[in-house]
Amino acid sequence: MIGNVVHFEGRLLRADSTLKWLLVLFVAVVVYALTHGLGERAGQRALVENSRADQDARWLEYKAEAKAREIERAEAQKPQGEYIWGPRSPHTVGMWYGTQVVAEPPPLSALAIGQRDLYPAAHKVVAGKSLALGSSDALENPLALAAGHFDLAFVLLYLLPFLVLALSFDLSASERETGMLRMLLAQPVSLSNLVLGKVLARGTVIAVLVVAASLVGFLVAGDLDFDPLGDVVGRFALWLAAALLYAAFWFVLAVVVNAFGRSAAANAVTLATAWLVFVVLIPTLVNLAASSLYPVPSRQTFVAAMRVENESAQKMNIDEDALATFIVDHPELAHNIEGGADRAMAGVIRDEIVSRQLAPVIERYTAQRDRQQALIGRLSYLSPTLLTHRLLLDVAGTGTTQQQAHLSRVHAFQREWQVHFVPLLLAKQPFRPADYDSVPRFKGFDEPTSVIAWRSLDALLTLFFIGLLLAIIGTRLYGKYEIAR
């Protein structure tokens, strides 16, 4: 009997011109979101390619110049081991030229741009200065940062509930008001089966839309050129599970609201209010609570402090006390700085002093940021929208966890860069052309899908059990439903 209800409801839905226009509009919005996401990822890739091309060109130029100077000194019979400035100086190469680290766009960044626009896209790594809170080279439109990007994740989180509620706000109210419900129940069908059939018919429409939009998004906007193939299938399964559970939440919420037996208009107002609460109000209050309870020191404060410390360090004379402190911190370099510090050594020591002075500011910023993220993670269980948002960004590789992990790898790479260049600098060794091929290289990292799945398990189970609980409540309320007013 449920099959018959689903069949007839499907015929009614196909005959509904309003629904057709809603579906056309939703498809158009999905197409626009995918197009916008592709454009954003194309811009990110262009940044990566341009940065790499520029880095390679500059590196070849430096290497060629170093080779030319080496030949010139050989012809002039000058000592090759003499410490010089320029492309043959480890101080110049390591502390001034440096290298550029650019974040590769994740495989599915076109589907969910997420937190990428809140973090620097590129970092210049040098042997002396700390990366601190990130590079200021990458600029972003502040209006885009405030409003967010229009991608497929935005469509699923904010607009899909509207479509679900438009299909389900009137499951039985109008039929009860017109007396049609009593006539329908005169047939061999129970009220629970009738409502279930209506939900299944409408849910099938939504499920097809979600699966189709996600599949097209993965095939068209997703970068599937990564191994193994199981990662692609796993990411798609996680994305689909999150989106379908989110849609199911709104369906069962609509069932509960319908089960109270009020008019269709009252149901619509109640569900619209629920959308405002779960999609707008709770996320806003969660962010407000996190920023109020754990305020993060502003970047302007840090930049001002860094400027003051740099200026004071430049005016500082590297006396015996500063040199002794540096030797205590780096005893392995003591044999390289006997007899005092020259200009290059003084620069290394000044950078060390600046980093030490800025460490409390950076630690305070990091601690507050971590507390904020932990609080947001705990409070996200108050809203299915926040949970689903976290899931989709995790799957796409653009969430806060991935961005923080990338920053940690960049900081580790800078330490590796320092370990490589500072001993050469202090030993006053020339930087030969062959040394350009042995400098450290930054290696990217793709998080395995199994790690993402394990981290997402609690949020998926929470969405499932919330939906199950609402379904049970709706079933019990419909058991007390008044067929006639």
N, C-alpha and C positions, 0 to 999 in steps of 0.2 A: 504493500500500500504506500509506503514511503516513496518507492520508485515512481508510482503514478503521480504523487504530489509533486515530486521534483520535475517530472515531465511536463505537467500542466503549468507549473510555475515558470519553467523555462520558456514555454510558449508565450506566457503573459509578458515575460521580460523582453523577449524578442520583438513583441508588438509595441513595446513602450518606446515612443520616439524620444522622450526626454532622456531615457537611459542611453539611447544610441548617441545622442549629442554629448552626454557626459563621458562616454567611452572614447569618442573621437577627441574630445578635449584632453582627456587623460593621456591618450596616445601621443597627441601633439606635445604635451608637456614633457613626456618621457623623451621624445625625440630631441626636444630643445635641451633638456638636461644632459643627455648623452653628448650632444654637439658641444655644449659648453664645457663639459668635462674633458672631451677630446682636445679642445682648444687649450685648456689649462695644462694638460699633460704635454701637448706639443710645445708650449712655452717652456715648461720645465726641462724637456729634453733638449730644446735649443740652447737653454742656459748651460746644461751639462756639456753639450758638444762644443759650444763656443769656448767655454772655460777650458776644456781639455785641449782644444786646438790652440788657444792662446798660450796655455802652459807649455805645450810641446814646442811651439814656435820659439817662445822665449828661452826654453831650455836648450834648444839647438843653437840659438844665437849665442847664449852664454858659453856653451861648450866650444863652439867655433872660435869665439874670441879668446877663450882660455888656450886653445890649441895654437892660435896665431901668436899669442904672447909667449907661449912656451918655446915655439920655434924661434921667435925673435930673440929670446934670451939665450937660447942655445947658440945661435949664430954670433951673438955678441959675447959669448963665453962668460955669461954671468951665472952665478950659482943658482941652480934650480930650486934649492931648498929655502931660499930667502922668503920671508913672510911678506906678502904684498897685498895691496887692496885691489878689489875688482873681481872679475870672474874666477880668479885663481885663489881667492881668499875664502876660507871656510866661514869667516865672519860675515862677509858680504853675501855669500850664497845662502848660508843657513839663517842669518838674522835679518837680512834685508830682502833678498830675492824671495826666499821661502817657497812654498807651494800652495796651490789652491785645492781645497777639498770641497767637492760639490756633491750634494745628496742626490743619488739616482732616484727618479720617480718610481714608487712601488708599482708592481704589476697591475694593480687595480685602482690606481690613484685617480683615473678618469671617472670612476663610479662614485668615489667618496673622497673629495679633496681633503676634508677633515682638518687636522691641525698643522698641515704643512705650511700654510700661509702665515702661521703664528711663529714659526721658527726660521732662522736664517737659512737661505738656500745654499749659501757658500760661506766657507771660512778660509781665511788666509792663515796658514800655519807657518810660524817662524820659531827659531830656536830660543828666543828670549822671552818675548811678551806672552802673557797668559791669554787664552781665548776668553776667559772670564764668562760673561753672559751671552756671548755670541757676537757675530760680525754685524756691523752696521751697513755693510755694502749693499745688502738686498733691501729694496724698498717695495712697499706694498700700498695699494690704495686703502686709506683708513676706512672709507665707507664699505669696502668689500670685507674688511676685517670685522666691522661691526655687524653687518647684515649676514655674513656667511656667503658661501658659494652655492649656486643653483646647480646641484648635481643629482644623480639618481637617488642617493641616500636622502637628500632633502625631499624629493618627491615622495619616497616611501614613508618617511617619518611624519611629514606635515600634511601632504595632500591625499595620500591613500586613505587615511581615516575619514576624510570628508566623503570620499566615494563609498566607503563601507557604510557610513551612517546614512547617506542618502538612499542606499538600498535597503536599510534595515530599521529605520526609525518607525516604520508602520507595518509591523508584521501581523498584527491582528486588530489594531484599534479601529481602523475605518470599517472593517468587516463587521466588527461588533456593533458599531454605531448605526450601521445601515441594516442590521439584522441578517446579513449574509453569513456571518459566522455560525449562527444557529442552523441555517440551512446546510452549510457544509458539514457540520458535525452530525447531521441527520444521516449522512452517508457512513459507511463502515470505516471510519477513520477517527482516531482519537485526537484531542487537541495537541497533545505532545508530539504525535507523529506529523500533524499538520504544520506545526511551528518548525519542527526539525526539517521537514521537507523544504519549507520556505528558506530556511537558513542554508541548507545544502545547495539549493539552486543558486542562491545569491553568492554563497561562498565559492562555488565552482567558477563563477564569472571572475571573482576577485583573484582566486588562485591561478586561473589561466593568465590573467593580466600580470600578476606578480612574476610567475614563472617565465612568461614570454619576455617581459621587460628585463628581467635579470639575465636570461639566456642571451638575448640580443646585446645587452650591455657587456657581458663577458666576451662574446664573440667579436663585437665591433670595437668596444672601447677598452676592453681588457688587454693587457700585454701578456699573451699566453706563451711567450717565448722563454719559458723558464722550466727547469727540470726539478723533480720528476713529474710525469703526467699526473700522478696521484695528488700532487699539490694543487693542480688546477681543479680536479674533481672535488677535493676536500674543501677548498675555498668556496667553490660554487655551492656545495652542500651546506656549509655553515651560513653563507649569505642567505640562501633560500630558506633554511630553517628559521633564521632570525626574522626575515620578512614575513613568512607565513604565520609564525606564532604571534607576531605583532598584529597582523590583520585579524587573526582569530580572536585576540583579546578584544578588539573593537566590536566584533560580531557578538561575542558572548555578553559584553557589556550592554549592547543594544537589546539582547534577549532579556536581560535582567530588567532594564528600563521598561520594555514593553510589557513584562509580566506584572507590573504594578497596576495595569488596567486603566491608565489615563488616556487622554486623547492623543491623536497623532501629533498635533501641534505641541502639546506639553512634552511628548517624547522628544521631539526635535529640539526644543529649547533645553531640555535636560542633557541630551547628548552633546549639543553644542557647548554647553557649560562644562561638561566633562572634558571635551577637547581642549578648551581654554585652560582648564586646571592641569591636565596631564602634559600637554604639549607646550604651553606657554608659561603658566604661573609657577608650577613646581620647579622646572629647570631654572627659571629666573631667580626664584627664592634660594635654590640650592647654590647657585653661583654667588649670590649676594651673601649668603651665610658663610661660604668658604672665604670670600675676600674680606669679610668683616672680622671673622674670628681669627684668620691667619693672613693678615695683610702682607703682601710681598713688597719689599722695598722697590721703589720705582727705578727703572733703568736710568732715568736722568740723574738720580742720586748717585748711582754707581759710576756713571760716566764722569760726573763732577769729581767724585772721590779719586777716580783713576787719573784724571787730569792733574789734580793737586799733587798726587803722589809722584807722577811722572816728572812734573816740574821741579819738585823738591829733590828728586833723585838726580836729575840732570845737574843741579847746582851742588850736589854733594861731592866732597872730596873723598876718594876711597883711601882712607887712612889705614893704619896697621890694625886697628880694632875690627873694621869692616872686613879686611882681608883675612884676619884670623877667624872671624865668624864663618866666612865662606869656606875656609879650609876645614873647619870643624864639621860643617854640613856636608862637605864633599872631600873627605880625606883621600879618595882615590885620585884626586886631581892635584894634590899638594905638590908633587914633584914638578908639575908643569908651571907653577907660578912662583917659583923661588926668585927672589930679587925684586918683588913688587909687581904691581899690575900695570900693564900698558893700556892703551885706549880701548882695545877690544875686550880685554879682561875686565876693565872697569865697567864696560857696558853690560857684560854678563852679570857682574856683581850688583849693579844698579837694578837690573831686571829682577834679580833674586830678591832684593830688598823690597821692590814695589810689589812683587807677588806675595811676599810675607805680610806686607801692610794691608793688602787688599783681601787676604784670605778670610778674615772675619766677616767682611761684607758679603763675599761670595757664599760662605757657609750659611750665613743668616738667610740670604736669598734662597739657597737650595733647600734649607730646612723648611722654610715657610711654604715654598712651592710644593714640597713633598707632602706636607701636612694638608695643604689645600686639596691636592689630588686624592689623598687618602680619604678625606671627608667627602669629597664629591663622589668617590667610588662607593662609600657606604650609603650616602643619601640617594644615590641613583636608583636604589630599589624602591623608592617611593613613586617612581614614574616609569611605566613601561617604555615611554619614549626615550628616556635617558638610557635605560638598559639596552634598547635596540640600537640607539646611536653608538654606544660603546662597542657593541658587537659588530656593526657594519664597518666602523672605522678600523677595528682590529683586523677584520678579514681583508680589508683593502690595503692594510699596511700603513695607514695614515693617522693612527691614533696617537695619543700622548705617550703610551708605552714605547712604541716604535721610535718616535721622535727623540725621546729621552735616551733610548739605547743608542741611537745614532750619535747624539752629542757625546755620550760616554766614549764611544769608539773614536770620535774625533779628538777628544782630550787625551786618550791613550796614545793615539798616533802622534800628537804633539810631543808627548813625553819621549816617544821613540825618536822623533826628529831631534830633540834636544840631546838625548844620549848619543846620537850619531855625530852631531856637529860640535858640541861644546868641547869634548876632548881634543878634536882636531884644532879648534880655535886656540885653546890654551897651550897646546903643544907647538903652536906656530908652524904648522905644517901647511904647505901649499895645497890647494885643491886642484888636482890634475884633471885633464879632460876625461880620463877613464873613471874618475870618481863620480862623475855625473850619472853614470849608469848604475851605481851601487847605492844611491840614496834610497831611503825608505819610501815605499809606495803604500798609499792608503787602499785597503781592501774593503769592498762593500760586503754586506751580509743580508741574506734573505732569511727571515725567520721561518722555520719549518711550520707547516700547517698543523702538525700534531701539537706543537706548543700553543698555537693560537686556540686550537680546539679545547685543550685542557683548561686554558685560562678562561674560555668562554662558557664552560660547562655550567657553572653556577648561575650565570645570567639566563642561559637557555632554559634550565630547569625552573628557574623562578618564573619566567614567562609562561612556561607550560602549566605549572601548578596554579598560578593566578588565573589562567584561563579555565582550568579544570574546576577551581573553586567557584568561579562565577557561573560556570555551566551548571553546577550542582544547585547553586542558589536560584538560578533562573528556572530550573526544572521544578524545584519545590514551590516556587512562587506561582508557576503556571498550574500546579496542582490545585491551587486555591483560586484560580482565575474565574471571575464572574463572566459567564458567556453573554448575559444580557444585562444592561444597566437598568 
